Each structure stands twice: as C-alpha cells, then as structure tokens.
Amino acid sequence: SSLRYTWTILMLRTAIALIALAGSCSLLTMSSAASAFCRSTTCGVDCPRDIDNCKTTGFPLYWTSSCVGFSLSRTGSEHIPLQTIREVMQNAVVAWSDIPCGSGATATMAFTALKDADCNTAEYDAGGANANVIIFQDHKWTYQGLDNTLAKTTVTFDADTGEILDADLEFNHAFNEFTTGDDKVLYDLQSIATHEFGHFIGLDHTPDFLATMFSGYTDGTIDLRTIEPDDMDAICSVYNPTRTAVCSPEPNGGFRSECSDAKVDDGCSVAATPPLGTPAGTPRGWMLLVGLAWLIRRRRN
C-alpha cells in the first residue's frame, strides 16, 4: 500500500526569522508582485520552487470528494461559547463555498458540519475511523518553542497521489485572545479560520498580498473573512467544475468521535532546534513534515 504522510502548517502572530527544521517546508517570503496562487504538494523537504515560491515538485494535494466533513471538538473553548465557535466555522467555510468559476459553474468543493467529536487531539488512524476536527487549546499549547503560534493545520495525505486523507485545525487560545465580533477585534477567529480552511483544502501560501492565502495578517482586522480573486482562481483550479467527484463528507474509515490509539502528531513537530527527524512514537510508514507560516503584521494598505 502507498505510504501516507503528514505535514503541519503553523500561523505565527509575529514575523520571525526563518527557523531551520529538518524535514521542514520552506517558508514563503513576502512579495510585492502577485502573479498566481500556490498549491501544497507532497514535497516537504528542500522543495524546488519557482519565481513565486510555489513548489514545483511533488503531487498537488486535493480531496477526491466534492464535499468534506468537519467536526468541532465537543470540548470547545472556555473563552468562547461552543455555539459561537460553530457559527464562526460555518461562516469560514461559506467563504470557500459556491465559488463561481465562469460560465455559470461553481467549484466542486463544499463543506458539511458533522456531529461533534469527543476527541480533542489532532490524529489520523490509517486503519480505522477518523474525524476532521477543530480544536481549541485553552491552557497549554503542546508544540514547544512556538507559544506565539495562532493556529495549526495538520494535513495527512497519500504520498503516491496527493489525495488528502485527513485534516485537523488547532487554535492556540492559551497564548492568544481570539475575538468573534466586529468591535474591539484582536485576533479575529473567523479571519484566521478562513485562512486555515484554505490549507485544509490543499492550498499553500500565495505571493498575492491581497489574497486570503497570503501568509500575513494584521491583528485587529477582519480582512481575511472573505476570499479574493487569487483565492477563487486557486479553488477553481483545484476543484474545477468539470472534474468528476462525488459528495462523500464522511471521514476516511467512517466517523470516530473518540480518540484513537494511532497518534500521528505527538507535538514533537515544532521543536525549535534541528535536527527534528521522525518523532518518537510515529508509526512506521509515516513521516512528519513541518511547514511554518509567518503571520506578518502587515497586510492590505
């Protein structure tokens, strides 16, 4: 059977110097010239990139289904009511839904909110049921060395095809205050979630500084709640209206509410000093690859 790999993308609330990690994806540098979106690929180590810093090798990542299910962790957050989180996440996925791609056709990607999960851990079980889960870490951000991380998306994929098998989103409320309204905005949860759902469907950072998938976010703004033309081009390319796809929102192996015994991401992925290597306890046949995303305090002027 084909090997399956996992990599993570981390959003930082401040610009930092490049951290060298063994097995890490290169960071997208800031660009003033926007030309095209970038796709995430199966390449994760020393990937060659084009002039726009898009990966040029590896299979592009994608979901085979025309609709993808996601679940909230039933634990939610002690700082934000679960119903509010639910509404924010629904708004975030609506931004990526029913995107017009010309000639009256829309992108073949939709989202389905499935029942809440009891598990509060990012994981993937290759031999069992799963959940694409949204998690809030209120008291302890378990990924060492990056306390200022805003959010983390872990995507598991088939290395032989690029098919996405699982995606989990984590929000770092232990070290950041997320807000959900339009007044007194600090770190706007809906903006950050909308960006993260772009990674969820296989998009990388774009050189277009106006796009939602650009690596920068200005705290105190709600700019990322809506996607921009470059983001629309991206989803229309990846999930073209002409592709053959069936709506199957159930996670791989069926839906699992409880945590499994197969932990892929054990938190070792963000050790600040190289070499990282393969984390202890990672099942054979898996490799953890890490990508860091700068959250630059500069955005649309």
ABEGO torsion letter per residue (X at the ends): XBBBBBBBBBBBABBBBBBBBBGBBBBBBBBABBABBBBBBABABGBBBBAAGBBABEBBBBBABABBBBBBBAAEBAABBAAAAAAAAAAAAAAABGBBAEGGBBBBBBBBBBBBBABABBBBBAABBBBBBBBBBAABBABBGBAABABBBBBBBBAAAGBBABBBBBBBAAABBBBABABGBBBBAAAAAAAAAAAAAGBBBBABAABAABABBBBGBAAAABBBAAAAAAAAAABBAABBBBBBABBBGEBBABBBABBABAGAAABABOBAEBBBGBBBGBBBBBBBBBBBBBBBX
